[in-house]
Amino acid sequence: MAVCVAVIAKENYPLYIRSIPTENELKFHYMVHTSLDVVDEKISAMGKALVDQRELYLGLLYPTEDYKVYGYVTNSKVKFVMVVDSSNTALRDNEIRSMFRKLHNSYTDVMCNPFYNPGDRIQSSRAFDSMVTSMMIQVC
Amino acid sequence: MADAALFEFLHTEMVAELGAHHSDPGPGGQKMSLSVLEGMGFRVGQALGERLPQETLAFREELDILKFLCRDLWVAVFQKQMDSLRTNHQGTYVLQDNSFPLLIRMASGLQYLEEAPKFLAFTCGLLRGTLCILGIKSLVTASVASLPTCKFQVVIQKT
């Protein structure tokens, strides 16, 4: 279960960012911002290495004492960043990958919505919101 | 499949509708409806550029993206692949389609040559939109020498 989910545009500004718990949001915003450097590093490393397969899933970006940060980049250079609670060790790589796939599918649906202008903040899409809610921890 | 026919009819109506209502029947008015059509194609291209490469891995270079346009995008929209792709290796690509589905119903030869550009505006926008979302700023123009063969010229803008 994620603690914070962020969608970052190609030009590195946030299209959507949501975290739980809702107090101390700034800490998560800061964490996502610093993880962008790591994402850029991984993308440029992928370009230089002569790897046959270029993956969209970037894997664990960096761990902190409480949280782990995972990244994913789409073909349109839109980045998804997910912050997960470290204490929840039951989460495996496959589950993170499937969460990112769901995010990618929902993001593609938002893009195809004719009422959405590419580059705007994602604020009126209820389907996207409910998908993100389903991925986050239930905090009473 | 019915999808192809639906898109063709919708496209024909779009061109007819946008071409009929401009208040200034001179070249200025026609240019506006062409740019509206191109704009529509651009937005659709952006959405397709997000949805179609979803399962494929990241593109390694410009030529890969152009090949994706010629194969996957063309198959998804027109149920056939582009017939030829040429480049001068300096940022200009020419994509040639020998039997473009939106023109093939009209004529075969030189008839309707002046009307043909209206039917290509949407597709130019489509190409430009898909390239834009994949990170390439470009300028796309189309030219018809004889129906239904048409060429799309993509010029990459270096910023």
Interface residues (C-beta under 8 A of the other chain):
Chain A: K10 M46 G47 Q53 R54 E55 L56 V73 T74 N75 S76 K77 H104 N105 Y107 T108 M111 C112 P114 P118
Chain B: R43 Q46 A47 G49 E50 R51 P53 Q54 T56 L57 A58 F59 R60 I133 L134 G135
